[in-house]
């Protein structure tokens, strides 16, 4: 019988997060829901990512998604956010410092972007975002067809490799675990909750507190509207009086 972890009962931490992927190796995946992560919400319940990692993913994705079709951008977001998947984070679905994508996921990503414009990458068969500095931009399908003829890559693999990912040889998870788009939390449940202290709210200044108290006490409309000008006038009068003394 298949054993599953209840989403309501987080399991104890197991393998540590991968240092090769840029994570804190002294800790395992954590549940960081409703904390300070800024991107990749689908992985928050089981992730090695912290705030700085999600900021880096957002920056990388922003470069890729420029002038992309909606479907291509969405698949790109899922691919770039895979680094925050719990199983990727502990190295199960990674090779050295690269995420390993399943062939089916890579193919779907490629098909979603086939008519979007890209530029040839720096290596044979690779591609790059079609940014302002690109000299030649063509539909992705045309670029990878040319690359496959010279490098031996199949179109989807050339695209995913050019985007900075490894692609598994097969869909057999037992033989070569790979990221298929399904967050680890859906299969394994929530990770232990990460300790977190919400940022302290900045205390308002004495002037702000006095003004708030004044407003709450019921200030006449005309006085409320002219309060800043009156305050400046009072300060100016006090300074003038001191100078004249």
LINWO-V560319 format. One record per residue. N is the residue number from 1. RES is the residue in one small letter. SS is DSSP state (@ for helix, = for strand, . for the rest). PHI is phi in whole degrees, -180 to 180 (none if undefined). D_FIRST is the distance of its C-alpha to the first C-alpha in whole Angstrom. Layout:
# LINWO-V560319
((N RES SS PHI D_FIRST) (N RES SS PHI D_FIRST))
This chain:
# LINWO-V560319
((1 x . none 0) (2 x . -71 4) (3 x . -91 6) (4 x . -123 9) (5 x . -97 13) (6 x . -66 15) (7 x . -65 18) (8 x . -91 20) (9 x . -125 19) (10 x . -59 20) (11 x . -81 19) (12 x . -72 21) (13 x . -61 23) (14 x . -112 22) (15 x . -69 24) (16 x . -76 27) (17 x . -67 29) (18 x . -83 31) (19 x . -68 34) (20 x . -62 35) (21 x . -91 34) (22 x . 93 36) (23 x . -102 34) (24 x . -79 34) (25 x . -74 33) (26 x . -86 33) (27 x . -139 30) (28 x . -97 27) (29 x . -58 26) (30 x = -131 27) (31 x = -88 27) (32 x . -116 30) (33 x . -58 30) (34 x . 59 34) (35 x . -105 35) (36 x . -104 38) (37 x . -75 36) (38 x . -108 38) (39 x . -160 36) (40 x . 61 32) (41 x @ -56 31) (42 x @ -64 27) (43 x @ -107 27) (44 x . -62 28) (45 x . -77 25) (46 x . -155 24) (47 x = -152 27) (48 x . -95 29) (49 x . -69 32) (50 x . -122 35) (51 x @ -55 38) (52 x @ -66 40) (53 x @ -68 37) (54 x @ -67 37) (55 x @ -66 40) (56 x @ -66 40) (57 x @ -64 38) (58 x @ -60 40) (59 x @ -66 43) (60 x @ -63 41) (61 x @ -67 40) (62 x @ -59 43) (63 x @ -67 45) (64 x @ -74 43) (65 x @ -83 43) (66 x . -59 46) (67 x . 59 48) (68 x . -93 44) (69 x . -70 43) (70 x @ -59 41) (71 x @ -68 38) (72 x @ -64 38) (73 x @ -64 39) (74 x @ -66 36) (75 x @ -67 34) (76 x @ -63 36) (77 x @ -62 35) (78 x @ -62 31) (79 x @ -68 32) (80 x @ -66 34) (81 x @ -76 32) (82 x @ -60 29) (83 x @ -61 30) (84 x @ -91 29) (85 x . -68 26) (86 x @ -59 24) (87 x @ -72 22) (88 x @ -67 26) (89 x @ -59 27) (90 x . -94 26) (91 x . 91 26) (92 x . -65 23) (93 x . -113 24) (94 x = -142 28) (95 x = -130 30) (96 x . 58 33) (97 x . -110 35) (98 x = -118 33) (99 x = -73 30) (100 x = -99 28) (101 x = -92 28) (102 x . -71 26) (103 x @ -56 28) (104 x @ -66 27) (105 x @ -66 28) (106 x @ -60 31) (107 x @ -64 32) (108 x @ -65 32) (109 x @ -63 34) (110 x @ -60 36) (111 x @ -64 37) (112 x @ -70 37) (113 x @ -111 40) (114 x . -56 42) (115 x . -98 45) (116 x . -82 45) (117 x = -89 48) (118 x = -135 47) (119 x = -115 49) (120 x = -61 49) (121 x . -81 47) (122 x . -80 49) (123 x . -117 47) (124 x . -58 47) (125 x . 83 44) (126 x . -95 44) (127 x = -132 44) (128 x = -143 46) (129 x = -56 46) (130 x . -87 49) (131 x . -90 51) (132 x . -59 55) (133 x . -88 56) (134 x . -70 54) (135 x . -83 57) (136 x . -132 55) (137 x . -124 52) (138 x = -143 51) (139 x = -57 48) (140 x @ -53 45) (141 x @ -59 44) (142 x @ -73 48) (143 x @ -65 47) (144 x @ -74 44) (145 x @ -63 45) (146 x @ -67 48) (147 x @ -65 46) (148 x @ -65 44) (149 x @ -68 47) (150 x @ -104 48) (151 x @ -112 45) (152 x . 89 43) (153 x . -72 40) (154 x . -79 38) (155 x @ -52 39) (156 x @ -60 36) (157 x @ -64 36) (158 x @ -63 39) (159 x @ -64 39) (160 x @ -66 36) (161 x @ -65 37) (162 x @ -66 41) (163 x . -87 39) (164 x . 103 38) (165 x . -126 34) (166 x = -93 33) (167 x = -124 31) (168 x . -66 28) (169 x . -73 29) (170 x . -147 26) (171 x . -88 23) (172 x . -73 20) (173 x . -65 19) (174 x . -69 18) (175 x . -81 21) (176 x . -149 23) (177 x . -57 21) (178 x . -149 23) (179 x = -83 24) (180 x . -110 23) (181 x . 100 25) (182 x . -93 22) (183 x . -60 22) (184 x @ -59 20) (185 x @ -62 20) (186 x @ -71 18) (187 x @ -94 15) (188 x @ -105 15) (189 x . 86 17) (190 x . -66 21) (191 x . -86 22) (192 x . -58 25) (193 x = -67 28) (194 x . -77 31) (195 x . -64 34) (196 x . -158 36) (197 x . -112 40) (198 x . -58 41) (199 x . -60 45) (200 x . -70 48) (201 x . -72 50) (202 x . -66 53) (203 x . -69 56) (204 x . -68 58) (205 x . -68 62) (206 x @ -59 65) (207 x @ -63 66) (208 x @ -65 63) (209 x @ -65 63) (210 x @ -65 66) (211 x @ -66 66) (212 x @ -63 63) (213 x @ -64 64) (214 x @ -65 68) (215 x @ -64 66) (216 x @ -66 64) (217 x . -77 67) (218 x . 97 68) (219 x . -91 70) (220 x . -54 73) (221 x @ -57 72) (222 x @ -64 75) (223 x @ -75 74) (224 x @ -63 71) (225 x @ -65 71) (226 x . -106 74) (227 x @ -58 73) (228 x @ -59 72) (229 x @ -67 76) (230 x @ -65 77) (231 x @ -62 75) (232 x @ -64 77) (233 x @ -64 80) (234 x @ -66 80) (235 x @ -64 79) (236 x @ -63 81) (237 x @ -65 84) (238 x @ -65 83) (239 x @ -64 83) (240 x @ -63 87) (241 x @ -67 88) (242 x @ -66 87) (243 x @ -68 89) (244 x @ -73 92) (245 x . -67 92))
